[in-house]
Amino acid sequence: MSLYSLFVEPWTAGDWMWRGVLTASLVAVSCALLGCFLVLRRMSLFSDALAHVALPGLVGAYLLTGSTGTVAMFLGAIAAALLTTGLVSGVKRYGGAHGDAAIGIVFTALFALGVIMLSAFASDADLDTSCVLFGDVLGVADHSIITLAVLCVVLLASVIAFFRPLQLATFDPAHARAVGLPVAWIFGGMMAALSVTTVASFEAVGAVLVIAAMITPAATAHLLTRHLQTMLAVAVAHGLISAVVGMYVSIWLNCSTGGAMVCVGAVLFGLAMAWTHLARALRRPTLTAPDPASFSSPPTLESP
Amino acid sequence: MNGTEFQLDTILQRTVEFFTFKYDFVATTLAGAVLVGAICGLLGVFMVLRRLSMMGDAIGHATLPGVGLAFLVVGHKALAPMLVGASATGLAAALLVGFITRHSRTRPDAALGIVLASFFGLGTVLFSAIQSTPSGAQSGLNDFLFGNAAAITVQEVALLAGLLLTTVAATVALFRPLLLSTFDTTSATLMGLPVRWIHYGLMATVSLTIVASVQAVGVVLVAGLIILPAATARLLSDRFHLNLILATVLGALSGALGAWLSFLFTGFSSGPSMVLAAALFYALALALAPRRGLLARVLAAARRHAATGASTPNPDDDDRLFNDQTADARP
């Protein structure tokens, strides 16, 4: 085992490595960008719900149109996502369930429906539950890669173009509403982007691993940064590193690519957590010499 | 239609076959499904009231690497090592969520998502590694994901029955501490109750339950069987003990209904069928519950409107009706 065969050879044996890394990177960047906003809005588990309810959406679209074309699949998944958003707020409002219980009620019911619809009525469709759950980075079709690339560019451009409104709506929705921002539309757009990204990423990494691609980079960045710009940048970097390192790990160990990427991401999160603790421990002043600065009065607003 | 028969007489005939235990495995299947539903329903009440609803989902997904590890260590599919491995990783996941929440800026929802997805990712890695080994010709992965109640063995039914009895006994014996620590963590702590240990005990029980239920419902949907009966019971009653009883009964009914559906129609895996039955009960309760159902609310509003001639806010309306004193139960 030389370094060459470990690191370079996979790139020379056909185009699968290039395609795999490209797909995984596109998924990682799109998911990491959206994940930051989800984590900041404390809606991480919504990605769990949307990743699961895409299945009944896909199967429903197949049963209605009889095709597994990209457009039908996307529309089905977006309809399912909208239905979920509506049902979750309805269950919260009238069922008296807390946020996470409402999400759990809606997505388990819809996912169960999806699994049954798929196995009972649509078993001839080119969909199967294990593909939906696990995905296959190396077997992604050309048109899916193009979709992912377009999506990634659109997401990047929108985050850059609408940075201020997004920032304000995320951190202080009440203020954003007061200054006249269409907060409901911003969040609606975010949900739509979320469901489109989830569906597009499905084929590559699978439903459960989409959740990891959204939450882990954002949560890692949230530990390490204090500004939205840097948080987005760190999350994207985390996603890209997990994608490339995960790809190598999966080749070396001959295991699932999506799973390896998630594990690498989780290790990076663990390192970030350890680092924040270490940094805090190093910053902590010793008790031997009292620091006079700590007794001074806290900074106040300008006196009148 | 993939061989799915929708003729009424066939359905009736199959139903009779099911409930008279015409085939040997049916009794085991039904008993297993009912037990799984009952125990998940009972524990679900605690999980939902303590706002840990999604913890069941995380634990369920986290059992996957445990099964993979057990398979790698033992080298073949055996029940006991699988149960031990799965309970261990399930419990580890539950504890890890608490650890991350307590020791970093990461919020509970993100911590839960990370743990869920990471453990599941680790599970997929292990399973794919197993499948690429010569001895790894195991086919049970799909059963493991979505459940196959027909494959429940007598030993598993015995295990489930033991678990249910233990949980019911523990709930009855520790009723007051459980009640207090669920609704008012602060008072419970001040009174010297071991609140954190109660939480750990609950997490351990839930992990064991989920592991024992995996054969019947699968890892992906076990969360539904934990949340839905408890949420249904919550709509029907305000009393804690009634909630516990109702959720247990509703869970058992969902289990029976799901097993029956899955026996009746091809393509109906038992896990999704049970969750769908539980969701049906929830939808019925949401529409028709005596005080909180949508129908009851509409009627009450109409009555008030008729009495006063003007629309007044419903004094029973959501926020006050669900009088939440529940503190965040995560220690």
Interface residues (C-beta under 8 A of the other chain):
Chain A: V39 R42 M43 S44 L45 S47 D48 H52 V91 R93 Y94 G95 G96 A97 H98 D100 A101 I103 G104 I105 T108 A109 F111 A112 L113 V115 I116 S119 A120 F121 S123 D124 T129 S130 L133 F134 G206 V208 L209 I211 A212 M214 I215 T216 A218 A219 H222 L223 S250 L253 N254 C255 S256 G258 G259 A260 M261 V262 C263 G265 A266 F269 M273 T276 H277
Chain B: M1 N2 T4 V48 R51 S53 M54 G56 D57 H61 I100 H103 S104 R105 T106 R107 D109 A110 A111 L112 G113 I114 L116 A117 S118 F120 G121 L122 G123 T124 V125 L126 F127 S128 A129 S132 L141 N142 L145 F146 V220 L221 A223 G224 I227 L228 A231 R234 L235 F265 T266 G267 F268 S269 G271 P272 S273 V275 L276 A278 A279 Y282 L286 R292 L294 R297 D318 L321 F322 D324
